[in-house]
Amino acid sequence: MRRMLIILFYMRSIKCREVWKSREENLI
């Protein structure tokens, strides 16, 4: 159970990072 939560949190953090990267590229 705890492992699934950790995986979900990890995936979410990766998604946020990708969104931020794309946002920065658009700004530049």
C-alpha positions in Angstrom: 0.0 0.0 0.0 2.7 2.5 1.0 4.7 1.6 -2.1 1.9 2.5 -4.4 1.6 5.9 -2.7 5.3 6.5 -3.1 5.1 5.6 -6.8 2.2 7.9 -7.4 4.0 10.8 -5.6 7.1 10.1 -7.7 5.2 10.1 -11.0 3.4 13.3 -10.0 6.7 15.0 -9.2 8.1 14.0 -12.6 5.0 15.3 -14.4 5.3 18.7 -12.5 8.9 18.9 -13.5 8.1 18.3 -17.2 5.4 20.9 -17.1 7.8 23.4 -15.6 10.4 22.6 -18.2 7.9 23.2 -21.1 6.7 26.4 -19.4 10.2 27.7 -19.2 10.9 26.9 -22.8 7.8 28.7 -23.9 8.8 31.8 -21.8 12.3 31.9 -23.4 
